[in-house]
């Protein structure tokens, strides 16, 4: 039975994992080694269509990279996060808001666009959050969601899982796994289709080319998995470095798959009646 602990726990997320942007920025840093490079911020902007003069709610805004890109396109962006520490350095935006994605303090139909980038797997009840996103969107609004697929970084995740098994940690201990797997993609799409009449997605696939094992060790060290296994009395980072080094010596580099799903959801079901009456 899979355990659900820190990665959906508000206290942990606010005060440890995302008390500030440092850990997040370490993880984002590995994409400097992506070939071909995927500009996720621009992919999000494109999925939203023209946003000039529109209101956009960026839920779980993190370090603000998407909020800044949307602001540069002329949107009025409200950056929202559960953690006040993630909002501290987000200056120059239309609004900043500390709130829970499952209980948005926002009136019905207030936004033209909503963005949920790599955050729904941190929500205890993601379907409740999606229902909230549909509620605060106008009838012609669009929700854009991004998430990692089950293939994302699978090569290093397999090595980490082998290390867990070597020391006797059950893979059902989700906090010890290297990546947050709380929300499978098929479940996410099913939830979105219950709240939106039109759901489309693209898979953005590339690879990382790593020649220095410390890049991935730093990545792993920034995760909940490293903290959890260390607290259990296991030091796995040095073993991870050794195994990645062996791959690099053998192959000249360690290549990893990156795969992100980019979802566009339109026509909120709870707003369709409003839209139809407006068109009469």
C-alpha positions, 0 to 999 in steps of 0.5 A: 500500500502506497504511503502518502506523507510529506509530498502532500502535507501542507506543513512540510511543503510550506516550511521545508520543501518550499520554504523558499525557491532554493530546492526548486531552482536546483531541480530546474537547473538540470535542464541546462543539460537538455538537448534539444532544449524545451522552453517550457515557459514559452510552451505554456504561453503558446498553450494559453493563446493571446493573453494581452490584457487578460487575467491569469491565475498562476496556482503554485507559482513557485519561483515565478518563472511562468508568471514572469513570462506571462507578464511579459506577454501583457497578461495581468498575472496573480501569482499564488502559492501555498508558501509565503516564502515562494512569493517573497521575491515575486515583485512587479506582478499584478497580484500575489496571493498565499492560498490553498489550491483546494480553497481559492479565495476568489469569486466565480468566473474571475479569471480568463486563464488559470495555470497549474504548472507541476503542482497538482501532485502536491495537492491532497485532493487534486480533483477538488483543486481542479473543480476550483480552477473551473469555478474561478474561470470565466465561461470561455476560460482556459486551464493549462496544466503541466506535469511530469509523466511516468517516463520522466527521468526514468533512468536515474529513478531506476538506479535510485529504486535499486539503491532503496531495495539494496538497503531494504526500503519498500518502494511503496514508501512514496516519500523515499522515491526520487520523483513525486508519483502521487498523481498518475497521468491517466488519473489526472486526465480523467479528473480534468475531463470531469470538469472540462468539456474539451481537454487536449494534451501534448507530450514534450519529450527530450533528454538530458546529457550529463557528464558530471555525476554531481549534477544529478547528485545535487538534484537528488539532494534537493528532493524529499527522497534524500531527506527521508532516506537520510532520516531513516539512517541511509546515505544514498547520495554517494552510492548514486554518484558511484553508479552514475559515474560508472555509466559516464565512464562506460558511455561517455555520458549519462543520458536521461529521458525528460517528458512533460505533459502539457494539457489545455482544458477548455469549456468548464462544465460548470460554466457551460450554461452561462456560456450558452445563455450568453450566446442566445 
